[in-house]
Amino acid sequence: MKTVSPRQQELLTQVQREGFASVEALAKHFGVTHQTIRRDINHLSELKLLKRYHGGAGLPSSIENFAYNTRQTLFSEEKRRIAKLAAQHIPDHSSLFIDLGTTTEEVAKALQRHKGLRVITNNLNVAAVMCANPDFEVIVTGGVVRSRDRGVIGEATIDFIHQFKVDYGVIGISGIESDGTLRDFDYHEVRVAEAIIAHSRQVFLVADHSKFGRRALVRLAHVSQIAALFTDRPLPADIATVFADAKTAVNVAE
């Protein structure tokens, strides 16, 4: 599995924030040569994280997410910090949904020392982590299992979720737009996440800073439907205003 260095992760964030960045500007920002930046762009382009253009790099398509194994390596330390903070806000003996995503999987790991949790999930990776604790009750939804990430989706998944009302729903997202719209790439995943939001008393959104302003095709929800965001950096000013207006708590794992 190809890895992404901290500089390359930061380069990716900068391009996502600006939409396009020139080789010259990136070299100046990072204090490295143009050749080094071009190598970074080539590497990220091979992973389909960026699109290479003459003189710089831009965003890839807004209709397709990064591969699951690539997402596992991106901002992994940040995701662990986010997950640890989110887990601190979930009391023992709670009921919760945990949705698809590499950050939600980190939340499952961070909850391992809790007591008496009842967990409903459409993520077989989450189920495998949570069932290691004999004090947890782990319920897996019905539906179609995807081989690429062990996610369970489909109408059967949604129907199953509709049977429950839990204390907390833990979801991830692909992009948070400046107007507070939460977007993702996969319509089928979005349908499941919508059901989780509707059947949770409180919804926790876990998302690293690379999701701020990132483009994605399908609307999931608005930040006003979320009780709290857990992230690793302060929000950009425009998005922060929307969160404040929506009275959605923002928790930053510095």
Beta strands, then each sheet from edge to edge (+ up, - down):
strand 1: 20-22
strand 2: 51-53
strand 3: 56-58
strand 4: 95-98
strand 5: 118-121
strand 6: 137-140
strand 7: 144-145
strand 8: 152-153
strand 9: 166-171
strand 10: 175-176
strand 11: 181-184
strand 12: 200-206
strand 13: 218-222
strand 14: 228-231
strand 15: 249-252
sheet 1: 1+ 3- 2+
sheet 2: 6+ 5+ 4+ 9+ 12+ 14+ 15+
sheet 3: 7+ 8-
sheet 4: 10+ 11- 13+
end
